[in-house]
């Protein structure tokens, strides 16, 4: 496991919580994935609760939070790992909400990991 600074860890957590909260539902399945994510990235329980409360009560929009935090995840390998786990959060409750997909697209576009069409012409 790479050694990440706290700013990067919090950015990862905020991105995942933004996806989880964008549909105004925080499912048990999403919470379980967030817990696994925190264990993987060694984010303590106190920090997890604090950031969860912050995201759930913020006046900022979820896209604003994402745009703010994206720049803190700098390496392509970490971006890829996050994109994969963000997609898992979207699908965790077995319902894909349009707002979740919109946020996932925003993140992928910012990181250069989004293609508009499968058959893009040169």
N, C-alpha and C positions, 0 to 999 in steps of 0.2 A: 504494500500500500504506500503510495506516495505521501510524503509529509506535506500537508496543506496548512496554510495559515488560517487563522480564525475567520478572517474576512472572506476567504474563498469558501470555507465550510458554511458560513451563514448565507452566502449568495446561493449556494447549492440548495440549502434548506428552503430559502425564500422562493426560489423558482418552483420547487416541487409543491410547496404549500400554495403558491399562486394558482397552479394548475388545479390543485385539490379544491380550493375555495371559489374558483371562478364561477362555478355553477350554483353557488350558495348551498351546497351540500358537502359535508365532510363525512364520507362513509367510513365504516369500520375497516373496509378493505384498503381504502386510501390511507387511513391512519396506520394500519399495519405496515404498508410499504414505506411510509415516512419513518416509522420506528426502525425498520430494517436499514434504511438509508442512513439514519443517525448512528446506528451501531457500526455500519461499514465505514463511515467517515469520522467516527469517534467524536460525535457531537453529544454532549452530556444532556441528561434529561431536563435539567433546569433551563438550559439554553433552548432546547426544543420547545418547552412549554412557553417560554418568554416570546420566542419568535412566532409560534403558532397564535398566541394571543394578539401579538402585534399585527399579523397578517389578517386575522379574522375581524379586527376592529378598525383597520386603517381607513382613512378617507381617500387614500390613493386608489386608483384603479389597478387591477391586476396587470394589465399591459404596462402601466407606468412602473410598477414594481419590477417587472421582468426587464424592461429596458434599462432600469437603474442597476440591476444586479448582473446582467449579462457580461458586462465588461470585466467583472471580477473573476470570471472563469476563462482563463487565457489560453491554456494548452488545448490543442486539437483533440488529444486523446481524452482529456477530461470532458470536453464538450461532447464528444461522441458517447462517452459513458453516461453523461447526464441526459442527452437526448433519448437514449434507450430507456432509462429509468423514468423520464418524464412521460414517455409514451405508455409505459406500464401504469403510471398513476392515472392517465386518461382512461385506460381500459379497466381499471381495478374494480369498478362497480358494475362492469359489463354493460355500461351505457356510455356511448360517446356523445358528449354534448358539443354543440357547435362552438361555444365559447372556449372549451378545452382545446378543440382542434385549432381554433384561431390563435390561441396563445402558443400552442406547439409550433404552428407555422411561423409565427413572429420570431420565436426563438431560433428555429431552423434557418430562417432567412438571415437573421443577424449573424449567425455563425457560418453562413455560406453552405448550408446543407439542405437546400430546398430547390426542387425543380418543379416548375409550373405544370408541365405536361410530360407524360411518359414518352411521347414521340416527338420531342422537340426537334425541329429542323435546324440545320446549320445555316 
